[in-house]
Amino acid sequence: MKTVNLLLATTALVACTSHQANVVSTNTSELRLGDKPQGYPRTYVTVQNGNCTQVIEDWVDNGSSNGKKMWVVAKSIKPVVCQ
């Protein structure tokens, strides 16, 4: 019984550990040429099915095209405690 309780507690702890993902968009509406858009990085929290996620969104340099800098949206996503 102690082994089962320890296994359940360990599983719950691993399931609740914070995982972070970094995502770079390939959506062409999230692509800019020229100057980096103003107001970034920005941070916001989304709520979906009772789970809260913190999103940090920024524009990152992705090389150049025709002599102009190309910027794409990059998002860092991690679960947070809902308040």
SEFIZA-3560 file (N, C-alpha, C; in Angstrom, 3 decimals):
REM SEFIZA-3560
<numar><xx>0.826</xx><yy>-1.194</yy><zz>0.000</zz><atom>N</atom></numar>
<numar><xx>0.000</xx><yy>0.000</yy><zz>0.000</zz><atom>CA</atom></numar>
<numar><xx>0.866</xx><yy>1.252</yy><zz>0.000</zz><atom>C</atom></numar>
<numar><xx>1.976</xx><yy>1.231</yy><zz>0.795</zz><atom>N</atom></numar>
<numar><xx>2.872</xx><yy>2.377</yy><zz>0.817</zz><atom>CA</atom></numar>
<numar><xx>3.469</xx><yy>2.624</yy><zz>-0.566</zz><atom>C</atom></numar>
<numar><xx>3.797</xx><yy>1.552</yy><zz>-1.267</zz><atom>N</atom></numar>
<numar><xx>4.373</xx><yy>1.675</yy><zz>-2.604</zz><atom>CA</atom></numar>
<numar><xx>3.379</xx><yy>2.317</yy><zz>-3.563</zz><atom>C</atom></numar>
<numar><xx>2.121</xx><yy>1.923</yy><zz>-3.472</zz><atom>N</atom></numar>
<numar><xx>1.078</xx><yy>2.496</yy><zz>-4.340</zz><atom>CA</atom></numar>
<numar><xx>0.912</xx><yy>3.983</yy><zz>-4.047</zz><atom>C</atom></numar>
<numar><xx>0.850</xx><yy>4.363</yy><zz>-2.772</zz><atom>N</atom></numar>
<numar><xx>0.718</xx><yy>5.774</yy><zz>-2.409</zz><atom>CA</atom></numar>
<numar><xx>1.925</xx><yy>6.581</yy><zz>-2.881</zz><atom>C</atom></numar>
<numar><xx>3.124</xx><yy>6.015</yy><zz>-2.724</zz><atom>N</atom></numar>
<numar><xx>4.325</xx><yy>6.708</yy><zz>-3.177</zz><atom>CA</atom></numar>
<numar><xx>4.316</xx><yy>6.871</yy><zz>-4.689</zz><atom>C</atom></numar>
<numar><xx>3.888</xx><yy>5.838</yy><zz>-5.392</zz><atom>N</atom></numar>
<numar><xx>3.804</xx><yy>5.898</yy><zz>-6.846</zz><atom>CA</atom></numar>
<numar><xx>2.794</xx><yy>6.958</yy><zz>-7.294</zz><atom>C</atom></numar>
<numar><xx>1.646</xx><yy>7.012</yy><zz>-6.649</zz><atom>N</atom></numar>
<numar><xx>0.634</xx><yy>8.009</yy><zz>-6.989</zz><atom>CA</atom></numar>
<numar><xx>1.121</xx><yy>9.432</yy><zz>-6.692</zz><atom>C</atom></numar>
<numar><xx>1.786</xx><yy>9.603</yy><zz>-5.556</zz><atom>N</atom></numar>
<numar><xx>2.301</xx><yy>10.926</yy><zz>-5.200</zz><atom>CA</atom></numar>
<numar><xx>3.384</xx><yy>11.373</yy><zz>-6.186</zz><atom>C</atom></numar>
<numar><xx>4.248</xx><yy>10.472</yy><zz>-6.574</zz><atom>N</atom></numar>
<numar><xx>5.307</xx><yy>10.789</yy><zz>-7.539</zz><atom>CA</atom></numar>
<numar><xx>4.710</xx><yy>11.135</yy><zz>-8.890</zz><atom>C</atom></numar>
<numar><xx>3.722</xx><yy>10.378</yy><zz>-9.327</zz><atom>N</atom></numar>
<numar><xx>3.055</xx><yy>10.651</yy><zz>-10.599</zz><atom>CA</atom></numar>
<numar><xx>2.387</xx><yy>12.014</yy><zz>-10.574</zz><atom>C</atom></numar>
<numar><xx>1.717</xx><yy>12.349</yy><zz>-9.494</zz><atom>N</atom></numar>
<numar><xx>1.058</xx><yy>13.650</yy><zz>-9.372</zz><atom>CA</atom></numar>
<numar><xx>2.087</xx><yy>14.778</yy><zz>-9.396</zz><atom>C</atom></numar>
<numar><xx>3.209</xx><yy>14.584</yy><zz>-8.739</zz><atom>N</atom></numar>
<numar><xx>4.256</xx><yy>15.599</yy><zz>-8.708</zz><atom>CA</atom></numar>
<numar><xx>4.834</xx><yy>15.823</yy><zz>-10.104</zz><atom>C</atom></numar>
<numar><xx>5.093</xx><yy>14.756</yy><zz>-10.826</zz><atom>N</atom></numar>
<numar><xx>5.631</xx><yy>14.877</yy><zz>-12.182</zz><atom>CA</atom></numar>
<numar><xx>4.616</xx><yy>15.539</yy><zz>-13.103</zz><atom>C</atom></numar>
<numar><xx>3.359</xx><yy>15.215</yy><zz>-12.964</zz><atom>N</atom></numar>
<numar><xx>2.317</xx><yy>15.794</yy><zz>-13.815</zz><atom>CA</atom></numar>
<numar><xx>2.149</xx><yy>17.281</yy><zz>-13.570</zz><atom>C</atom></numar>
<numar><xx>2.421</xx><yy>17.745</yy><zz>-12.372</zz><atom>N</atom></numar>
<numar><xx>2.240</xx><yy>19.153</yy><zz>-12.036</zz><atom>CA</atom></numar>
<numar><xx>3.501</xx><yy>19.987</yy><zz>-12.246</zz><atom>C</atom></numar>
<numar><xx>4.599</xx><yy>19.343</yy><zz>-12.623</zz><atom>N</atom></numar>
<numar><xx>5.838</xx><yy>20.114</yy><zz>-12.817</zz><atom>CA</atom></numar>
<numar><xx>5.660</xx><yy>21.020</yy><zz>-14.021</zz><atom>C</atom></numar>
<numar><xx>6.306</xx><yy>22.143</yy><zz>-13.920</zz><atom>N</atom></numar>
<numar><xx>6.204</xx><yy>23.156</yy><zz>-14.955</zz><atom>CA</atom></numar>
<numar><xx>6.953</xx><yy>22.733</yy><zz>-16.215</zz><atom>C</atom></numar>
<numar><xx>6.274</xx><yy>22.787</yy><zz>-17.341</zz><atom>N</atom></numar>
<numar><xx>6.878</xx><yy>22.518</yy><zz>-18.641</zz><atom>CA</atom></numar>
<numar><xx>6.751</xx><yy>23.787</yy><zz>-19.471</zz><atom>C</atom></numar>
<numar><xx>7.794</xx><yy>24.134</yy><zz>-20.200</zz><atom>N</atom></numar>
<numar><xx>7.780</xx><yy>25.344</yy><zz>-21.003</zz><atom>CA</atom></numar>
<numar><xx>8.061</xx><yy>24.970</yy><zz>-22.445</zz><atom>C</atom></numar>
<numar><xx>7.364</xx><yy>25.629</yy><zz>-23.369</zz><atom>N</atom></numar>
<numar><xx>7.579</xx><yy>25.393</yy><zz>-24.786</zz><atom>CA</atom></numar>
<numar><xx>7.878</xx><yy>26.715</yy><zz>-25.477</zz><atom>C</atom></numar>
<numar><xx>8.752</xx><yy>26.661</yy><zz>-26.446</zz><atom>N</atom></numar>
<numar><xx>9.035</xx><yy>27.820</yy><zz>-27.274</zz><atom>CA</atom></numar>
<numar><xx>8.558</xx><yy>27.520</yy><zz>-28.682</zz><atom>C</atom></numar>
<numar><xx>7.797</xx><yy>28.449</yy><zz>-29.257</zz><atom>N</atom></numar>
<numar><xx>7.182</xx><yy>28.233</yy><zz>-30.553</zz><atom>CA</atom></numar>
<numar><xx>7.495</xx><yy>29.412</yy><zz>-31.456</zz><atom>C</atom></numar>
<numar><xx>7.894</xx><yy>29.141</yy><zz>-32.694</zz><atom>N</atom></numar>
<numar><xx>8.066</xx><yy>30.191</yy><zz>-33.694</zz><atom>CA</atom></numar>
<numar><xx>6.997</xx><yy>29.970</yy><zz>-34.752</zz><atom>C</atom></numar>
<numar><xx>6.233</xx><yy>31.021</yy><zz>-35.041</zz><atom>N</atom></numar>
<numar><xx>5.114</xx><yy>30.908</yy><zz>-35.959</zz><atom>CA</atom></numar>
<numar><xx>5.559</xx><yy>30.831</yy><zz>-37.416</zz><atom>C</atom></numar>
<numar><xx>4.822</xx><yy>30.050</yy><zz>-38.211</zz><atom>N</atom></numar>
<numar><xx>5.028</xx><yy>30.032</yy><zz>-39.661</zz><atom>CA</atom></numar>
<numar><xx>3.850</xx><yy>30.689</yy><zz>-40.375</zz><atom>C</atom></numar>
<numar><xx>2.930</xx><yy>31.270</yy><zz>-39.598</zz><atom>N</atom></numar>
<numar><xx>1.771</xx><yy>31.964</yy><zz>-40.145</zz><atom>CA</atom></numar>
<numar><xx>2.242</xx><yy>33.264</yy><zz>-40.803</zz><atom>C</atom></numar>
<numar><xx>1.918</xx><yy>33.473</yy><zz>-42.079</zz><atom>N</atom></numar>
<numar><xx>2.407</xx><yy>34.661</yy><zz>-42.791</zz><atom>CA</atom></numar>
<numar><xx>1.840</xx><yy>35.961</yy><zz>-42.230</zz><atom>C</atom></numar>
<numar><xx>0.743</xx><yy>35.918</yy><zz>-41.485</zz><atom>N</atom></numar>
<numar><xx>0.227</xx><yy>37.143</yy><zz>-40.864</zz><atom>CA</atom></numar>
<numar><xx>1.077</xx><yy>37.536</yy><zz>-39.660</zz><atom>C</atom></numar>
<numar><xx>1.954</xx><yy>36.630</yy><zz>-39.215</zz><atom>N</atom></numar>
<numar><xx>2.849</xx><yy>36.909</yy><zz>-38.107</zz><atom>CA</atom></numar>
<numar><xx>4.289</xx><yy>37.047</yy><zz>-38.609</zz><atom>C</atom></numar>
<numar><xx>4.421</xx><yy>37.655</yy><zz>-39.783</zz><atom>N</atom></numar>
<numar><xx>5.712</xx><yy>37.893</yy><zz>-40.415</zz><atom>CA</atom></numar>
<numar><xx>5.763</xx><yy>39.353</yy><zz>-40.835</zz><atom>C</atom></numar>
<numar><xx>6.859</xx><yy>40.043</yy><zz>-40.552</zz><atom>N</atom></numar>
<numar><xx>7.004</xx><yy>41.462</yy><zz>-40.896</zz><atom>CA</atom></numar>
<numar><xx>8.348</xx><yy>41.687</yy><zz>-41.571</zz><atom>C</atom></numar>
<numar><xx>8.385</xx><yy>42.599</yy><zz>-42.521</zz><atom>N</atom></numar>
<numar><xx>9.626</xx><yy>43.040</yy><zz>-43.138</zz><atom>CA</atom></numar>
<numar><xx>9.891</xx><yy>44.469</yy><zz>-42.704</zz><atom>C</atom></numar>
<numar><xx>11.155</xx><yy>44.812</yy><zz>-42.477</zz><atom>N</atom></numar>
<numar><xx>11.506</xx><yy>46.175</yy><zz>-42.087</zz><atom>CA</atom></numar>
<numar><xx>11.862</xx><yy>46.262</yy><zz>-40.621</zz><atom>C</atom></numar>
<numar><xx>11.210</xx><yy>47.195</yy><zz>-39.929</zz><atom>N</atom></numar>
<numar><xx>11.491</xx><yy>47.417</yy><zz>-38.510</zz><atom>CA</atom></numar>
<numar><xx>10.705</xx><yy>46.457</yy><zz>-37.631</zz><atom>C</atom></numar>
<numar><xx>11.281</xx><yy>46.161</yy><zz>-36.465</zz><atom>N</atom></numar>
<numar><xx>10.602</xx><yy>45.307</yy><zz>-35.488</zz><atom>CA</atom></numar>
<numar><xx>9.360</xx><yy>46.035</yy><zz>-34.985</zz><atom>C</atom></numar>
<numar><xx>8.197</xx><yy>45.351</yy><zz>-34.938</zz><atom>N</atom></numar>
<numar><xx>6.979</xx><yy>45.966</yy><zz>-34.411</zz><atom>CA</atom></numar>
<numar><xx>7.166</xx><yy>46.446</yy><zz>-32.971</zz><atom>C</atom></numar>
<numar><xx>6.528</xx><yy>47.545</yy><zz>-32.619</zz><atom>N</atom></numar>
<numar><xx>6.636</xx><yy>48.148</yy><zz>-31.291</zz><atom>CA</atom></numar>
<numar><xx>5.738</xx><yy>47.418</yy><zz>-30.285</zz><atom>C</atom></numar>
<numar><xx>6.052</xx><yy>47.573</yy><zz>-28.995</zz><atom>N</atom></numar>
<numar><xx>5.213</xx><yy>47.028</yy><zz>-27.925</zz><atom>CA</atom></numar>
<numar><xx>5.531</xx><yy>45.589</yy><zz>-27.549</zz><atom>C</atom></numar>
<numar><xx>6.663</xx><yy>45.103</yy><zz>-27.942</zz><atom>N</atom></numar>
<numar><xx>7.049</xx><yy>43.723</yy><zz>-27.649</zz><atom>CA</atom></numar>
<numar><xx>8.363</xx><yy>43.717</yy><zz>-26.900</zz><atom>C</atom></numar>
<numar><xx>8.620</xx><yy>42.731</yy><zz>-26.070</zz><atom>N</atom></numar>
<numar><xx>7.798</xx><yy>41.561</yy><zz>-25.800</zz><atom>CA</atom></numar>
<numar><xx>6.573</xx><yy>41.909</yy><zz>-24.967</zz><atom>C</atom></numar>
<numar><xx>5.549</xx><yy>41.113</yy><zz>-25.103</zz><atom>N</atom></numar>
<numar><xx>4.350</xx><yy>41.297</yy><zz>-24.283</zz><atom>CA</atom></numar>
<numar><xx>4.001</xx><yy>39.966</yy><zz>-23.624</zz><atom>C</atom></numar>
<numar><xx>3.423</xx><yy>40.076</yy><zz>-22.432</zz><atom>N</atom></numar>
<numar><xx>3.076</xx><yy>38.899</yy><zz>-21.643</zz><atom>CA</atom></numar>
<numar><xx>1.589</xx><yy>38.918</yy><zz>-21.340</zz><atom>C</atom></numar>
<numar><xx>0.946</xx><yy>37.763</yy><zz>-21.491</zz><atom>N</atom></numar>
<numar><xx>-0.465</xx><yy>37.650</yy><zz>-21.141</zz><atom>CA</atom></numar>
<numar><xx>-0.765</xx><yy>36.220</yy><zz>-20.697</zz><atom>C</atom></numar>
<numar><xx>-1.897</xx><yy>36.045</yy><zz>-20.026</zz><atom>N</atom></numar>
<numar><xx>-2.310</xx><yy>34.730</yy><zz>-19.524</zz><atom>CA</atom></numar>
<numar><xx>-3.592</xx><yy>34.326</yy><zz>-20.244</zz><atom>C</atom></numar>
<numar><xx>-3.623</xx><yy>33.092</yy><zz>-20.734</zz><atom>N</atom></numar>
<numar><xx>-4.830</xx><yy>32.561</yy><zz>-21.356</zz><atom>CA</atom></numar>
<numar><xx>-5.427</xx><yy>31.497</yy><zz>-20.438</zz><atom>C</atom></numar>
<numar><xx>-6.746</xx><yy>31.352</yy><zz>-20.488</zz><atom>N</atom></numar>
<numar><xx>-7.442</xx><yy>30.334</yy><zz>-19.702</zz><atom>CA</atom></numar>
<numar><xx>-8.213</xx><yy>29.456</yy><zz>-20.667</zz><atom>C</atom></numar>
<numar><xx>-7.961</xx><yy>28.159</yy><zz>-20.604</zz><atom>N</atom></numar>
<numar><xx>-8.640</xx><yy>27.223</yy><zz>-21.487</zz><atom>CA</atom></numar>
<numar><xx>-8.967</xx><yy>25.963</yy><zz>-20.702</zz><atom>C</atom></numar>
<numar><xx>-10.229</xx><yy>25.631</yy><zz>-20.640</zz><atom>N</atom></numar>
<numar><xx>-10.694</xx><yy>24.448</yy><zz>-19.903</zz><atom>CA</atom></numar>
<numar><xx>-10.225</xx><yy>24.454</yy><zz>-18.447</zz><atom>C</atom></numar>
<numar><xx>-10.190</xx><yy>25.638</yy><zz>-17.832</zz><atom>N</atom></numar>
<numar><xx>-9.794</xx><yy>25.750</yy><zz>-16.435</zz><atom>CA</atom></numar>
<numar><xx>-8.289</xx><yy>25.731</yy><zz>-16.202</zz><atom>C</atom></numar>
<numar><xx>-7.501</xx><yy>25.660</yy><zz>-17.252</zz><atom>N</atom></numar>
<numar><xx>-6.044</xx><yy>25.671</yy><zz>-17.136</zz><atom>CA</atom></numar>
<numar><xx>-5.510</xx><yy>27.015</yy><zz>-17.606</zz><atom>C</atom></numar>
<numar><xx>-4.561</xx><yy>27.572</yy><zz>-16.862</zz><atom>N</atom></numar>
<numar><xx>-3.988</xx><yy>28.873</yy><zz>-17.210</zz><atom>CA</atom></numar>
<numar><xx>-2.593</xx><yy>28.689</yy><zz>-17.799</zz><atom>C</atom></numar>
<numar><xx>-2.320</xx><yy>29.481</yy><zz>-18.817</zz><atom>N</atom></numar>
<numar><xx>-1.035</xx><yy>29.435</yy><zz>-19.496</zz><atom>CA</atom></numar>
<numar><xx>-0.512</xx><yy>30.844</yy><zz>-19.664</zz><atom>C</atom></numar>
<numar><xx>0.751</xx><yy>31.063</yy><zz>-19.295</zz><atom>N</atom></numar>
<numar><xx>1.392</xx><yy>32.361</yy><zz>-19.502</zz><atom>CA</atom></numar>
<numar><xx>2.087</xx><yy>32.323</yy><zz>-20.864</zz><atom>C</atom></numar>
<numar><xx>1.844</xx><yy>33.356</yy><zz>-21.661</zz><atom>N</atom></numar>
<numar><xx>2.446</xx><yy>33.456</yy><zz>-22.981</zz><atom>CA</atom></numar>
<numar><xx>3.305</xx><yy>34.714</yy><zz>-23.023</zz><atom>C</atom></numar>
<numar><xx>4.559</xx><yy>34.570</yy><zz>-23.404</zz><atom>N</atom></numar>
<numar><xx>5.435</xx><yy>35.714</yy><zz>-23.642</zz><atom>CA</atom></numar>
<numar><xx>5.671</xx><yy>35.736</yy><zz>-25.142</zz><atom>C</atom></numar>
<numar><xx>5.220</xx><yy>36.802</yy><zz>-25.777</zz><atom>N</atom></numar>
<numar><xx>5.257</xx><yy>36.911</yy><zz>-27.235</zz><atom>CA</atom></numar>
<numar><xx>6.246</xx><yy>38.001</yy><zz>-27.635</zz><atom>C</atom></numar>
<numar><xx>7.082</xx><yy>37.713</yy><zz>-28.619</zz><atom>N</atom></numar>
<numar><xx>8.061</xx><yy>38.686</yy><zz>-29.094</zz><atom>CA</atom></numar>
<numar><xx>8.296</xx><yy>38.461</yy><zz>-30.583</zz><atom>C</atom></numar>
<numar><xx>8.914</xx><yy>39.419</yy><zz>-31.221</zz><atom>N</atom></numar>
<numar><xx>9.314</xx><yy>39.307</yy><zz>-32.622</zz><atom>CA</atom></numar>
<numar><xx>10.810</xx><yy>39.041</yy><zz>-32.653</zz><atom>C</atom></numar>
<numar><xx>11.241</xx><yy>38.045</yy><zz>-33.414</zz><atom>N</atom></numar>
<numar><xx>12.661</xx><yy>37.710</yy><zz>-33.510</zz><atom>CA</atom></numar>
<numar><xx>13.138</xx><yy>37.844</yy><zz>-34.951</zz><atom>C</atom></numar>
<numar><xx>14.395</xx><yy>38.250</yy><zz>-35.077</zz><atom>N</atom></numar>
<numar><xx>15.024</xx><yy>38.427</yy><zz>-36.386</zz><atom>CA</atom></numar>
<numar><xx>15.153</xx><yy>37.069</yy><zz>-37.070</zz><atom>C</atom></numar>
<numar><xx>14.686</xx><yy>36.985</yy><zz>-38.298</zz><atom>N</atom></numar>
<numar><xx>14.721</xx><yy>35.726</yy><zz>-39.036</zz><atom>CA</atom></numar>
<numar><xx>15.467</xx><yy>35.907</yy><zz>-40.357</zz><atom>C</atom></numar>
<numar><xx>16.520</xx><yy>36.731</yy><zz>-40.333</zz><atom>N</atom></numar>
<numar><xx>17.289</xx><yy>36.948</yy><zz>-41.547</zz><atom>CA</atom></numar>
<numar><xx>16.806</xx><yy>38.178</yy><zz>-42.291</zz><atom>C</atom></numar>
<numar><xx>17.008</xx><yy>38.177</yy><zz>-43.598</zz><atom>N</atom></numar>
<numar><xx>16.580</xx><yy>39.324</yy><zz>-44.392</zz><atom>CA</atom></numar>
<numar><xx>16.038</xx><yy>38.871</yy><zz>-45.736</zz><atom>C</atom></numar>
<numar><xx>15.256</xx><yy>39.742</yy><zz>-46.337</zz><atom>N</atom></numar>
<numar><xx>14.684</xx><yy>39.506</yy><zz>-47.659</zz><atom>CA</atom></numar>
<numar><xx>14.729</xx><yy>40.816</yy><zz>-48.419</zz><atom>C</atom></numar>
<numar><xx>15.349</xx><yy>40.817</yy><zz>-49.580</zz><atom>N</atom></numar>
<numar><xx>15.494</xx><yy>42.022</yy><zz>-50.401</zz><atom>CA</atom></numar>
<numar><xx>16.110</xx><yy>43.176</yy><zz>-49.617</zz><atom>C</atom></numar>
<numar><xx>17.082</xx><yy>42.862</yy><zz>-48.748</zz><atom>N</atom></numar>
<numar><xx>17.772</xx><yy>43.896</yy><zz>-47.994</zz><atom>CA</atom></numar>
<numar><xx>17.023</xx><yy>44.414</yy><zz>-46.777</zz><atom>C</atom></numar>
<numar><xx>15.847</xx><yy>43.862</yy><zz>-46.480</zz><atom>N</atom></numar>
<numar><xx>15.067</xx><yy>44.275</yy><zz>-45.307</zz><atom>CA</atom></numar>
<numar><xx>15.069</xx><yy>43.148</yy><zz>-44.291</zz><atom>C</atom></numar>
<numar><xx>15.130</xx><yy>43.526</yy><zz>-42.992</zz><atom>N</atom></numar>
<numar><xx>15.058</xx><yy>42.507</yy><zz>-41.940</zz><atom>CA</atom></numar>
<numar><xx>13.695</xx><yy>41.840</yy><zz>-41.953</zz><atom>C</atom></numar>
<numar><xx>13.704</xx><yy>40.541</yy><zz>-41.693</zz><atom>N</atom></numar>
<numar><xx>12.468</xx><yy>39.778</yy><zz>-41.624</zz><atom>CA</atom></numar>
<numar><xx>12.253</xx><yy>39.381</yy><zz>-40.169</zz><atom>C</atom></numar>
<numar><xx>11.073</xx><yy>39.649</yy><zz>-39.635</zz><atom>N</atom></numar>
<numar><xx>10.727</xx><yy>39.365</yy><zz>-38.241</zz><atom>CA</atom></numar>
<numar><xx>9.602</xx><yy>38.348</yy><zz>-38.196</zz><atom>C</atom></numar>
<numar><xx>9.701</xx><yy>37.369</yy><zz>-37.275</zz><atom>N</atom></numar>
<numar><xx>8.633</xx><yy>36.392</yy><zz>-37.051</zz><atom>CA</atom></numar>
<numar><xx>8.267</xx><yy>36.383</yy><zz>-35.576</zz><atom>C</atom></numar>
<numar><xx>7.030</xx><yy>36.004</yy><zz>-35.287</zz><atom>N</atom></numar>
<numar><xx>6.548</xx><yy>35.936</yy><zz>-33.905</zz><atom>CA</atom></numar>
<numar><xx>7.111</xx><yy>34.680</yy><zz>-33.245</zz><atom>C</atom></numar>
<numar><xx>7.636</xx><yy>34.856</yy><zz>-32.036</zz><atom>N</atom></numar>
<numar><xx>8.101</xx><yy>33.733</yy><zz>-31.217</zz><atom>CA</atom></numar>
<numar><xx>7.349</xx><yy>33.799</yy><zz>-29.894</zz><atom>C</atom></numar>
<numar><xx>6.861</xx><yy>32.660</yy><zz>-29.433</zz><atom>N</atom></numar>
<numar><xx>6.102</xx><yy>32.611</yy><zz>-28.189</zz><atom>CA</atom></numar>
<numar><xx>6.732</xx><yy>31.607</yy><zz>-27.239</zz><atom>C</atom></numar>
<numar><xx>6.841</xx><yy>32.009</yy><zz>-25.976</zz><atom>N</atom></numar>
<numar><xx>7.273</xx><yy>31.128</yy><zz>-24.908</zz><atom>CA</atom></numar>
<numar><xx>6.024</xx><yy>30.844</yy><zz>-24.075</zz><atom>C</atom></numar>
<numar><xx>5.685</xx><yy>29.576</yy><zz>-23.934</zz><atom>N</atom></numar>
<numar><xx>4.425</xx><yy>29.180</yy><zz>-23.291</zz><atom>CA</atom></numar>
<numar><xx>4.732</xx><yy>28.287</yy><zz>-22.098</zz><atom>C</atom></numar>
<numar><xx>4.125</xx><yy>28.624</yy><zz>-20.931</zz><atom>N</atom></numar>
<numar><xx>4.296</xx><yy>27.744</yy><zz>-19.767</zz><atom>CA</atom></numar>
<numar><xx>3.035</xx><yy>27.784</yy><zz>-18.917</zz><atom>C</atom></numar>
<numar><xx>2.722</xx><yy>26.664</yy><zz>-18.253</zz><atom>N</atom></numar>
<numar><xx>1.551</xx><yy>26.640</yy><zz>-17.379</zz><atom>CA</atom></numar>
<numar><xx>1.798</xx><yy>27.454</yy><zz>-16.123</zz><atom>C</atom></numar>
<numar><xx>0.758</xx><yy>28.120</yy><zz>-15.664</zz><atom>N</atom></numar>
<numar><xx>0.813</xx><yy>28.895</yy><zz>-14.418</zz><atom>CA</atom></numar>
<numar><xx>-0.419</xx><yy>28.586</yy><zz>-13.575</zz><atom>C</atom></numar>
<numar><xx>-0.373</xx><yy>28.974</yy><zz>-12.324</zz><atom>N</atom></numar>
<numar><xx>-1.506</xx><yy>28.780</yy><zz>-11.426</zz><atom>CA</atom></numar>
<numar><xx>-2.560</xx><yy>29.832</yy><zz>-11.732</zz><atom>C</atom></numar>
<numar><xx>-3.796</xx><yy>29.424</yy><zz>-11.918</zz><atom>N</atom></numar>
<numar><xx>-4.881</xx><yy>30.365</yy><zz>-12.180</zz><atom>CA</atom></numar>
<numar><xx>-5.179</xx><yy>31.163</yy><zz>-10.904</zz><atom>C</atom></numar>
<numar><xx>-5.453</xx><yy>32.450</yy><zz>-11.079</zz><atom>N</atom></numar>
<numar><xx>-5.770</xx><yy>33.284</yy><zz>-9.918</zz><atom>CA</atom></numar>
<numar><xx>-7.150</xx><yy>33.848</yy><zz>-10.051</zz><atom>C</atom></numar>
//
